[in-house]
Amino acid sequence: MRTARRRRVVLVAAAAAAIVLLLLVLAQALLPGVAATRVRERVERYGAVRRVHVSAFPAVKLLWGHADTVSVDAAALTLTPAQVASLLWEARTVGTLTVSAQRATVRVAQLPGGLEVGDVRMSKRGSAVLVNATLTQTQLQHALPSGFEIQPTAAGGGEIEARAAGGLFGVRASLNVLVRPSEGALIAEPRGLPFGGIASVTLFSDPHLKVESVGLSVLRTAPRTYALSLRALVI
């Protein structure tokens, strides 16, 4: 009698283990695809997405929003800096996130038409974020209001300096502007003016994203093309 009861217990335990194993196998096979679909739907609000891949082991942790890697390949995206920060915050539990786009338009209040950049690649490893893109002088000029010009002149130490020129009421003036991080925000600050810090303009600020540095270098001279970079932390 006891032997028969032990056999039943063993069989029940074995059946339970088999069911758990089957569920884990199914989860590993199905959950990454479900998660990839959700990511695609989220990013497609901002443009045309070509491919999405999600990996996690064990896959059941996707149910709690955790993933090992997420990669997104897009043809074109149009976002505000706040929307970029929101996506990064949503992906804070992802180990490695990579988003690439052939081109992207960044819409900011200072540039009503937005700024178009190319060859965009944004990567997040842990909390560290690195964004790279290319920008031509023509794209920069098209983004500016009529009559205004900006010419990047130098970069280093996590800052970018540019020469800005424009006219107002028939008077034309120019000044140097320093684009730099300040307490986690990204600001543009006039140089060579008394109390220039008072006239600084905040280009980007978000409580969940701390900008650490910006960079620029010349890739090509004809057409003049710049390589842009930005480093930040998700906090």
Secondary structure, DSSP 8 states (H G I E B T S, - for coil): -HHHHHHHHHHHHHHHHHHHHHHHHHHHHHHHHHHHHHHHHHHGGGEEEEEEEEE-SSGGGGGGT-EEEEEEEEEEEEE-HHHHHHHHHHTTTEEEEEEEEEEEEEEETTEEEEEEEEEEEEEEETTEEEEEEEEEHHHHHHHS-TT-EEEEEEEETTEEEEEEEEEETTEEEEEEEEEEEETTEEEEEEESSTTGGGG-EEEE-BTTEEEEEEEEEEEEETTEEEEEEEEEEE-
